[in-house]
Amino acid sequence: MTATLSKVDRGPAQEAGPRPPRRYRLSNLDAKVSPYLFVAPFFVLFGAIGLFPLLYTAYVSLFDWEVGADEPLFIGLENYRTLFEDDQFWNALFNTFSIFLLSSVPQIIVAVVIAALLNANLRARTGWRMGVLLPYVASLVALTIIFGSLFGPQYGLVNDVLGLFGISPIDWQASTFGSHVAIASMVNWRWTGYNALIILAAMQAIPRDVYEAALVDGASALRRFFSITLPMLKPTLIFVIVTSTIGGLQIFTEPKLFEPAGGSGGGSEHQYQTVVLYLYQSAFQGLDLGYASAIAWVLFLVVIGVAVLNFFLTRRAVR
Amino acid sequence: MMKRPSFAIYGILAAFVLGSAFPFYWSFLVASRDNSVLTGDFTLVPGGNFWTNASRVFDTVPFWKALGNSFIVSGTVTFSVVLLSTLAGFAFAKLKFRGRGVLFLFVVATLAVPTQLGIIPLYMAMAEFGWAGELEAVIVPNLVTAFGVFWMRQYLVDAIPDELVEAARMDGCSLWRAFWHVALPAARPAAAMLGVFTFMQSWNDFLWPLVVLNADNPTLQVALEKLQSGYYVDYSLVLAGTTLATVPVLIVFLVLGRQIVAGVMQGAVKG
């Protein structure tokens, strides 16, 4: 740091005398233009690869646009009309929300508990934190394949363990609820520890003297948790809930790969087909780009809508 | 001094961590035996078949090519995201220019936008450019993220004193040189974390690579999918593949775990 600074300092010392006016003008131009040049790569690229495709999706959704067909045919809102009468779409939307709720609700509760435990004065703090974060580095594809084997209907370990408790085997792939639980458990496994660390960071930012005051007033540990910790965590919980909403509603990898050798994924009766999976299948297996774009655009609005709704609801609920 | 927590707390945490590690171990366990571990002879002791199964993986999919591809893709994407985010983040944090507030608001607003849903036009564009099946197709759409800019800006606001940039300017240092000699060194810790997260995200990306890449030139995740999608699933083969694919990230985690933990926790406070 010091080395770089002295290097910078040496510059003008070498040029004796007053600076030429041209140089001022240049420097003025530099101050005016450079900031825009610095942010330009981001905006140009983000516009080209992020925003433009999203907007163009809306355009494509107004056409009967098949891969390999000669000329896309403008059909207005026809794709949307079909979509709203499409049972498979509603089913996929239901599955997405069902899996999302089964994953996010228990996940956040457990994450808060784990965070509270990690917030104790532990030995080998960093070791515990790393242990909790371990699933976060797993690749989603590898994880899904591994969980697929654990939840196998015939020889899966989960059914073996349930058998020890006298519970008869569950067909995790064939049943709607069973498959949702299995997929949600993958999501939970991967993200609970991550969210616990985020919540832990927020817990540690709560000033100590608030607790000390409560202690003096004789508040119990449970009372302190519900009256101080939880309300102070509000912004962080909103952050966690909104992020998991945005990710959760776009779930794809898990339903795609849950059933081994399962053809196109989503289950034989579409029992765990999600919206993004349906989008993928419509576009790249059904080759109907217009219809798939309509799915994408509706999901886009749903994601934004739910994220905003979430934001307001959680702001009220977690007070 | 706070009192040390009870054994119960350690017990619950230990159970949670064991549960976190178990699927990894399970993957290795099945990969090191044969399928009999699934069909009844349950055991937790690894067998000696791992290398046999691993070599079957190499015969079935172009594993090494996939590994190399994943490194090329994730490395390039990480380099670009970190550099361009630091550049824009520096401008937003320390330079004054007209429209700065509005533009930054735009960055924050796009944080929540699910850009993944734009894959259909992206797919058309890649077909148009002749990039389908090529690595460019998975690199170019990931060269910048709004999160990266946001993250670097939040860090640099506090990390560089305003006087430092001013002083560099007074000395006739161009803004570009100020970026290079003042901002970049100061940004190093946050840039390193952004790099680790971007790399992992890119490494694990699946939907888009599955759309544009094929079985001959895959990334690691796409190769794993091909391994699994046969008519009959041979778990000791497939889980040997997932084990092999997990080893690099586990090594990264063991080396950088401390920093990754710090990064996750810092992100929470900053965000």
Interface residues (C-beta under 8 A of the other chain):
Chain A: M1 T4 L5 K7 V8 D9 G11 P12 E15 R19 R23 S27 D30 A31 K32 S34 P35 Y36 F38 V39 P41 F42 F43 L45 F46 I49 G50 L51 F52 P53 L54 Y56 T57 V60 I114 L117 L118 A120 N121 L122 R123 T126 W128 R129 M130 G131 V132 L133 L134 P135 Y136 V137 A138 S139 L140 V141 A142 L143 I145 I146 F147 G148 S149 L150 G152 Y155 L157 D160 W189 G193 Y194 L197 I198 I199 L200 A201 A202 A205 T236 F239 V242 I246 L249 Q250 F252 T253 L257 P260 A261 V276 L279 Y280 A283 F284 L289 A292 S293 A296 W297 L299 F300 V303 I304 A307
Chain B: M2 K3 R4 P5 I9 Y10 I12 L13 F16 V17 G19 S20 A21 P23 F24 W26 S27 V30 L38 T39 G40 F42 L84 S85 L87 A88 F90 A91 F92 L95 K96 F97 R100 L103 V107 T110 A112 V113 P114 T115 Q116 L117 G118 I119 I120 P121 L122 Y123 M124 A125 V140 P141 N142 L143 V144 A146 V149 A168 R169 D171 G172 C173 S174 L175 W176 R177 A178 F179 H181 V182 P185 A186 M200 W203 N204 F206 L207 V211 L220 Q221 L224 E225 Q228 S229 G230 Y231 Y232 V233 Y235 V238 L239 G241 T242 A245 T246 V249 L250 V252 F253 G257 R258 I260 V261 V264 M265 Q266 G267 A268 V269 G271
